[in-house]
Amino acid sequence: MATRGPQLADVSPTVAADHLRQALAREGIAADVHDGYGLALVSVWVGLVVWSDGLRYWWRVGWNGEHARPVYAWHPSTDPARAGRRVALRYADLRASHPLSEAITGAYPWV
């Protein structure tokens, strides 16, 4: 019988996503967690959604024009604090290039 090699801790996708949400909160970034179909999503900003399968996080960081496909970054779910810092850097880039619309800032002045 074959044995499994070393495995990352088995964590549910929702638990892993919530750990990332908490890490983002420590960075001052509000996010929402949604789950279903064996994955969890952390909704961070326009164009920034982080997926988790419980083992890793991954998010879109760009576009490869030559191959006409998105480029993704990933990080193991065993280190949500570092993943949170990396996602926070992407958040800062996106926030600078895609600020909130005036309709939202007028309706929600605390944002």
PEMOUR-V516656 format. One record per residue. N is the residue number from 1. RES is the residue in one letter. PHI is phi in whole degrees, -180 to 180 (none if undefined). PSI is psi in degrees with one decimal (none if undefined). Layout:
n = [N N]
res = [RES RES]
phi = [PHI PHI]
psi = [PSI PSI]
//
This chain:
n = [1 2 3 4 5 6 7 8 9 10 11 12 13 14 15 16 17 18 19 20 21 22 23 24 25 26 27 28 29 30 31 32 33 34 35 36 37 38 39 40 41 42 43 44 45 46 47 48 49 50 51 52 53 54 55 56 57 58 59 60 61 62 63 64 65 66 67 68 69 70 71 72 73 74 75 76 77 78 79 80 81 82 83 84 85 86 87 88 89 90 91 92 93 94 95 96 97 98 99 100 101 102 103 104 105 106 107 108 109 110 111]
res = [M A T R G P Q L A D V S P T V A A D H L R Q A L A R E G I A A D V H D G Y G L A L V S V W V G L V V W S D G L R Y W W R V G W N G E H A R P V Y A W H P S T D P A R A G R R V A L R Y A D L R A S H P L S E A I T G A Y P W V]
phi = [none -75 -107 -80 -76 -58 -120 -68 -56 -77 -125 -67 -56 -67 -65 -61 -63 -68 -62 -68 -57 -65 -64 -67 -61 -66 -88 84 -116 -82 -149 -117 -111 -132 -134 157 58 82 -130 -128 -118 -113 -88 -110 -160 -57 81 -133 -123 -107 -98 -142 -106 98 -102 -148 -113 -148 -150 -78 -121 176 -136 -97 -66 -63 -103 52 -153 -71 -112 -119 -106 -143 -152 -66 -73 -75 -133 -65 -65 -69 -60 -61 -65 -67 -65 -62 -65 -65 -57 -61 -62 -68 -64 -68 -94 -144 -69 -63 -71 -64 -62 -77 -65 -71 -79 -129 -64 -80 -78]
psi = [134.7 143.0 151.8 142.5 -174.2 132.2 150.3 155.6 137.1 109.8 140.6 150.1 -38.5 -40.7 -44.9 -43.9 -39.0 -35.2 -39.9 -41.5 -43.2 -40.3 -39.7 -37.3 -38.4 -22.4 0.5 20.5 121.7 140.5 160.1 147.1 134.4 142.9 160.5 152.2 32.5 4.9 161.1 147.6 140.4 110.3 117.2 -50.5 171.2 120.8 7.8 98.2 131.3 128.7 151.8 138.6 7.9 -23.6 -32.2 164.9 146.7 148.3 154.2 133.9 -5.7 -165.0 132.0 102.3 -34.0 -40.5 0.1 54.9 157.2 157.1 133.9 149.1 155.3 160.9 143.0 143.6 -6.6 -8.6 68.5 -27.4 -46.5 -39.9 -40.8 -39.8 -39.9 -43.0 -37.0 -36.1 -42.6 -40.6 -46.9 -42.3 -47.0 -40.1 -37.4 -35.4 -11.5 73.4 167.7 145.7 159.1 -30.4 -38.2 -45.1 -31.3 -37.7 -28.8 74.9 -16.1 -8.6 none]
//
